[in-house]
Amino acid sequence: DERRQLVRQTLARLSRRDAEILLLKYTEGWSYRRLAEHLGISESAVEARLHRARARMRAQLVAREAIEVET
């Protein structure tokens, strides 16, 4: 439950664009094709955006956990 809350809080700190693509892919289970159609971009662009969004999410989670561990 703590982990879910941390993920939700971290998603809220991401840009709207990053949060949207992550939520649609991993919560709603949308395919790359559906995401591409919805966003008006190519499937390869979806792949690149997801890669970057996951990296930013991971970096924020690591930073938040490091801060919480220290306090």
Number of C-alpha atoms within 10 A of each C-alpha: 6 7 9 9 10 14 16 12 13 18 21 12 13 15 11 11 11 20 20 13 20 21 13 14 16 10 9 10 12 15 14 17 14 15 20 17 13 9 14 11 12 14 17 12 15 21 14 12 16 18 14 13 21 16 12 17 20 14 13 17 18 12 12 14 12 11 10 9 8 6 5
